[in-house]
Amino acid sequence: MDDKTLESLRLSIEKWDRLSRGLEAGIDCPLCELGDGCASCILKPVCSENPYSLWVAHKRKCKDSVNWWFDETECSECHKLASDVRDFLKTFLPVV
């Protein structure tokens, strides 16, 4: 993993930690902003099989709104699923 991707991963972990505590909303994931969105994301090979897809499905149902992505995570399940995403992202950190 190159330095830029590693830094984006670390920042994404921080973002998902804030999401898990209901302190943030929005679509500004540093991994998504690396280049061309999903195409260059390190999670793309496992995207449909990771906690992120479960969070998206729940969030859409929970908010029932066109703007669901921009709304803060409010329910306890949103927070739990966001913490699952955070923990999943941590598994991509290099072992030191």
N, C-alpha and C positions, 0 to 999 in steps of 0.2 A: 504494500500500500504506500503510495507516495505521501509526502508531507502535507500537501494541500487536502487530500482526501482524509487523512488522519485528523487534521484540524477540524474539518467539516464534520467528521464523525463525533469528535468530542463536543463540538458545539450543538450537534443534534441531540446528543445524550442530555446535555444541559436543558435544551428546549423541551424535550419530552419529560424531563423531571419537573419543569415548571407546569407543563400541561397536566401532569399527574396530580399536581397540587391545586389545580384550578387557577393558576396565576397567569396564564397566557392563553391566547387563541391565535388563530391565523395559519397561513400557509407558507410561512417563510422558513422552512426546514433547510438548514445549511447543506445537507446532502442533496436535496432537490435543486439547490441553487448552484451546484458545482459547474454545470454546463448546460446540457440539453435536457434537463429534467430527469425523467425516469430512465432514459436511454443510457446515461452514464452512471446511474446510481449503483453502488456496490450491492444493494439489496435486490436488484431486479431479478436475478436468477431464482430467488426464493420469495418474491413479493406476494404471490398468491397463497403462500403457505406460512406466513409469519403473523405475529400479533398485530401488525399495522392493518392488515386487511380486516381483522376482527374489529379493531377500533373504528375503522371507517364505516363498516356495516352498522355497528351499534350507534355511532354518532349520527348517521343519517336517520336512523329510526328514532333515536332519542330526541333530536331537534325538530324533525319533520318540517324542515324549512329549506328553501332554496339556498339560503346563506349559511347552512349548517357548518361549513368549514371555518367560517370567521367567528362563530360563537364560542364563548368560553366553555370548557368542559365543566358541567355542573353536577351531574349525578355521580353517585359512588361507583357505578359500573364504568362510566367514562374515565374516572380517575384510575381505577384498577387496570383497565385496558391500556391506558397511557403509560402506567408504570410497567406493564408487561412489554410494551414497545421499548421503553427506556432500557429495561434489563436485557432484551434481545439485542439491542444495539451494542451494549457493553460486551457481548460475546465476540464482536468483531475487533475489539481492541487487541493490539499485539501484546503478547505475554512478555513481561520484562523481568 
